[in-house]
Amino acid sequence: MDQLCEDLIVNIFSNLEVKTILKLRCICKLWRQIIDGSSYGPQLAKKQLKNVVEEPLLLVVSNYKPSQSHDDHNNPNPNPNKSMNQRLLEINLKSLFPWASQLNDNKNEMFFESCADGILCFSRVTSLGTTPYLINPLRQDVLELPPLNVELINGVIQKHFSYGLGFDKSTRKYKVVCAVVDWYSVMCEPFTTTFYTLKDSKWIELEKSQPQQHCVPIKGGPKYINGVIYWNCYNSNAPNNKFVIMGFDVEKEQFRLIPMPSKLGHGDEECFYFDQLIDLNIGVLSYVDLSSTNHIEIWNLKNCVGDHDEKENWVRMYKFEMKAPHNWSYRFHPYRVIGTWENGEILLKGVFDSFITYNPNTDTFKTLSFPLLTQDDHNTQYYTYSPTLLSLSWVSNQL
């Protein structure tokens, strides 16, 4: 195979699973150069645009505890559930960022923001603002982006930042959009949100317009789905129905406000803070209603974000019964939807460290066990993750 031209080798590699390609990096110097080189990035991007999606992994992101090796030869008692161990990918942020372990203050804490095509976006608070980072967990690659600096008030940052990462299919370039909320006037509604995008290593303010400048991103982080970045927001300027979804078309750089599903069973607004925006790998936005402790509902958005018809078009896809334990005293459901799993199943995680899957076709549940998963704590985050071998050196050229 060494006699083949590089383009032909790249074409062959592009039809393999990414975990297989990762192993091929160790075969010879030529293959490593091809896989790690920037020429490999466009081939993978084309493959992703064709919606070739592998079975997702469970991505475990930790801020503090060391990551364990999952190789059998490092495990004195290999676990018989080997296939489940192979579905686990654990990364430790303090291993990727050596400076993060030097100080134990909030300035060194990394916050997960969003994900696009297997590339994760994190942020870190600095003395003048925030610095975003891109991470490829499979390759353990890190790319530091230019910081977004803001004006300090009395020497303190009075801003809240929310980064969205998306891919513009028309220009084949990645875009980073940041929503900056002015908390200095937090006691005086409406709040003010300013949006920036990274162009030519500089943060450029997007044109201000109503009504998105009064939308405050809330818990959950933005979700990138099929060319659109979505935020779950609180609209401080709305007289009623203050909770809304904001969509940003990455290609057109246009905003649109999307109303929540009208048939949600919320008794009060507080429960909206625990609902979720997720991607079930079907090319549309899904909204998870967790307001009931007896069941979970998942709604799909059927209209296009570029369509300015404000009429909502939500369809309830799933409603499955899941009663909370008797000792559960909160008004929201104890389980969270992580994302898609194998064979069209939906992966969920409970607050009591349990993982289960729901099969919509058979309306059945199954308990999962990840024996090599380290002890859970409040600093650990879980996601379903479709791996990619895109090199961040190529991604940096496409920003």
Secondary structure as the mmCIF struct_conf table of DSSP 4:
data_model
#
loop_
_struct_conf.conf_type_id
_struct_conf.id
_struct_conf.beg_label_comp_id
_struct_conf.beg_label_asym_id
_struct_conf.beg_label_seq_id
_struct_conf.end_label_comp_id
_struct_conf.end_label_asym_id
_struct_conf.end_label_seq_id
TURN_TY1_P TURN_TY1_P1 ASP A 2 GLN A 3
BEND BEND1 LEU A 4 LEU A 4
HELX_RH_AL_P HELX_RH_AL_P1 GLU A 6 PHE A 13
TURN_TY1_P TURN_TY1_P2 SER A 14 ASN A 15
BEND BEND2 LEU A 16 LEU A 16
HELX_RH_AL_P HELX_RH_AL_P2 VAL A 18 LEU A 24
TURN_TY1_P TURN_TY1_P3 ARG A 25 ILE A 27
HELX_RH_AL_P HELX_RH_AL_P3 LYS A 29 ASP A 36
BEND BEND3 GLY A 37 GLY A 37
TURN_TY1_P TURN_TY1_P4 SER A 38 SER A 39
HELX_RH_AL_P HELX_RH_AL_P4 TYR A 40 LEU A 49
TURN_TY1_P TURN_TY1_P5 LYS A 50 ASN A 51
HELX_LH_PP_P HELX_LH_PP_P1 GLU A 54 PRO A 56
STRN STRN1 LEU A 57 SER A 62
BEND BEND4 ASN A 63 LYS A 65
HELX_LH_PP_P HELX_LH_PP_P2 PRO A 66 SER A 69
HELX_RH_3T_P HELX_RH_3T_P1 ASP A 72 ASN A 74
BEND BEND5 PRO A 76 ASN A 77
BEND BEND6 PRO A 80 PRO A 80
HELX_RH_AL_P HELX_RH_AL_P5 LYS A 82 ASN A 85
TURN_TY1_P TURN_TY1_P6 GLN A 86 ARG A 87
STRN STRN2 LEU A 88 ASN A 92
HELX_RH_AL_P HELX_RH_AL_P6 LEU A 93 LEU A 96
HELX_RH_3T_P HELX_RH_3T_P2 PRO A 98 SER A 101
TURN_TY1_P TURN_TY1_P7 GLN A 102 GLN A 102
BEND BEND7 ASP A 105 ASP A 105
HELX_RH_3T_P HELX_RH_3T_P3 ASN A 106 ASN A 108
STRN STRN3 MET A 110 ALA A 116
TURN_TY1_P TURN_TY1_P8 ASP A 117 GLY A 118
STRN STRN4 ILE A 119 VAL A 125
BEND BEND8 SER A 127 LEU A 128
STRN STRN5 GLY A 129 ASN A 136
TURN_TY1_P TURN_TY1_P9 PRO A 137 GLN A 140
STRN STRN6 ASP A 141 GLU A 144
HELX_LH_PP_P HELX_LH_PP_P3 LEU A 145 PRO A 147
STRN STRN7 LEU A 148 ASN A 149
STRN STRN8 ILE A 153 ILE A 153
TURN_TY1_P TURN_TY1_P10 ASN A 154 GLY A 155
STRN STRN9 VAL A 156 VAL A 156
STRN STRN10 LYS A 159 ASP A 168
TURN_TY1_P TURN_TY1_P11 LYS A 169 ARG A 172
STRN STRN11 LYS A 173 ASP A 182
TURN_TY1_P TURN_TY1_P12 TYR A 184 MET A 187
BEND BEND9 CYS A 188 PRO A 190
HELX_LH_PP_P HELX_LH_PP_P4 PHE A 191 PHE A 191
STRN STRN12 THR A 193 LYS A 199
TURN_TY1_P TURN_TY1_P13 ASP A 200 SER A 201
STRN STRN13 LYS A 202 GLU A 205
HELX_LH_PP_P HELX_LH_PP_P5 LEU A 206 LYS A 208
TURN_TY1_P TURN_TY1_P14 GLN A 210 PRO A 211
HELX_RH_3T_P HELX_RH_3T_P4 GLN A 212 HIS A 214
STRN STRN14 CYS A 215 PRO A 217
TURN_TY1_P TURN_TY1_P15 LYS A 219 GLY A 220
STRN STRN15 LYS A 223 ILE A 225
TURN_TY1_P TURN_TY1_P16 ASN A 226 GLY A 227
STRN STRN16 VAL A 228 ASN A 235
TURN_TY1_P TURN_TY1_P17 SER A 236 ASN A 237
BEND BEND10 PRO A 239 ASN A 240
STRN STRN17 PHE A 243 ASP A 249
TURN_TY1_P TURN_TY1_P18 VAL A 250 GLU A 253
STRN STRN18 GLN A 254 PRO A 259
HELX_LH_PP_P HELX_LH_PP_P6 MET A 260 PRO A 261
TURN_TY1_P TURN_TY1_P19 SER A 262 LYS A 263
BEND BEND11 GLY A 267 ASP A 268
HELX_RH_3T_P HELX_RH_3T_P5 GLU A 269 PHE A 274
STRN STRN19 GLN A 276 ASP A 279
BEND BEND12 ASN A 281 VAL A 284
STRN STRN20 LEU A 285 ASP A 289
BEND BEND13 THR A 293 ASN A 294
STRN STRN21 HIS A 295 LEU A 301
BEND BEND14 ASN A 303 ASN A 303
TURN_TY1_P TURN_TY1_P20 VAL A 305 GLY A 306
STRN STRN22 TRP A 314 GLU A 321
HELX_LH_PP_P HELX_LH_PP_P7 LYS A 323 PRO A 325
TURN_TY1_P TURN_TY1_P21 HIS A 326 ASN A 327
BEND BEND15 TYR A 330 PHE A 332
BEND BEND16 PRO A 334 PRO A 334
STRN STRN23 TYR A 335 THR A 340
HELX_RH_3T_P HELX_RH_3T_P6 GLU A 342 GLY A 344
STRN STRN24 ILE A 346 GLY A 350
TURN_TY1_P TURN_TY1_P22 VAL A 351 PHE A 352
BEND BEND17 ASP A 353 ASP A 353
STRN STRN25 PHE A 355 ASN A 359
TURN_TY1_P TURN_TY1_P23 PRO A 360 ASP A 363
STRN STRN26 THR A 364 LEU A 368
TURN_TY1_P TURN_TY1_P24 PRO A 371 LEU A 372
HELX_LH_PP_P HELX_LH_PP_P8 LEU A 373 ASP A 376
TURN_TY1_P TURN_TY1_P25 HIS A 378 ASN A 379
STRN STRN27 THR A 380 TYR A 385
HELX_RH_AL_P HELX_RH_AL_P7 LEU A 392 ASN A 397
TURN_TY1_P TURN_TY1_P26 GLN A 398 GLN A 398
#
